[in-house]
Amino acid sequence: MKISRNFKYKISINDALDKLYELLEMFNATDISHENDELSILFNCKSLTFKVSGDITLKESGFSVTVNLPIAAMAFKSKVERAIDKKFKV
């Protein structure tokens, strides 16, 4: 199950990475790994017993945050959406 959010302000890759780790910390994520370049971050982690992945992609007009949750984590979808909005809104 994919959760995607688009934001209309610019952010540096370092600030996006900081906010990503703050977001993952909110869900007590473990086994966190990430790869990044100047325009994107790919990440993987575990939260509770769920494997979670996603990305942050910088664009000319802003950036997007995508989180991939397993179907078994569907009950947490709205909580994840609210957390993304809270962590990344200006």
C-alpha positions in Angstrom: 0.0 0.0 0.0 1.5 3.3 -1.1 1.1 6.6 0.7 2.2 9.6 -1.3 2.3 13.3 -0.4 3.4 16.3 -2.4 4.7 19.5 -1.0 5.0 22.8 -2.8 8.1 24.3 -1.2 11.8 23.6 -1.7 13.9 21.6 0.7 17.5 20.6 0.7 18.4 16.9 0.6 20.0 17.3 4.1 16.9 18.9 5.6 14.8 16.2 4.0 17.0 13.5 5.5 16.8 15.1 8.9 13.0 15.2 8.7 12.9 11.6 7.4 14.8 10.4 10.5 12.5 12.4 12.8 9.5 10.8 11.1 10.9 7.3 11.4 11.8 8.0 15.1 8.1 8.8 15.7 7.3 5.2 14.7 10.2 3.6 16.6 11.7 2.4 13.4 14.7 0.0 13.5 17.1 -1.4 11.0 17.0 1.9 9.1 19.0 2.2 5.9 19.1 4.8 3.2 20.8 5.8 0.0 20.7 9.3 -1.4 22.0 11.5 -4.1 21.3 15.3 -4.6 17.7 14.7 -5.8 16.4 11.7 -3.9 16.5 9.5 -0.8 15.5 5.8 -0.8 14.9 4.3 2.6 14.0 1.0 4.3 13.3 0.1 7.9 11.2 -1.9 10.3 8.4 -0.5 12.4 6.7 -2.9 14.8 7.0 -6.1 12.8 6.4 -4.4 9.4 9.0 -3.8 6.7 8.6 -0.3 5.4 10.2 1.4 2.4 9.9 4.7 0.6 11.5 7.7 -1.0 11.7 11.4 -1.0 12.2 13.0 -4.4 13.1 16.6 -4.9 11.5 18.4 -7.9 11.6 21.9 -9.3 8.3 22.8 -7.8 8.8 21.1 -4.4 9.2 17.5 -3.3 7.3 14.3 -2.8 7.3 11.8 0.1 6.3 8.2 -0.6 6.0 5.4 2.0 5.2 1.8 1.1 3.4 -0.1 3.8 2.5 -3.8 3.8 -1.2 -4.5 3.5 -1.1 -5.8 7.1 -0.3 -2.3 8.2 -3.4 -0.8 6.6 -4.8 0.2 10.0 -1.9 2.6 10.4 -2.4 4.4 7.0 -4.1 7.5 8.4 -1.6 7.8 11.3 1.3 7.7 8.8 -0.4 10.2 6.5 -0.9 12.6 9.5 2.7 12.1 10.6 4.1 12.9 7.1 2.0 16.0 6.9 3.0 17.2 10.4 6.7 16.5 9.9 7.0 18.0 6.4 4.6 20.9 6.3 6.1 24.4 6.7 
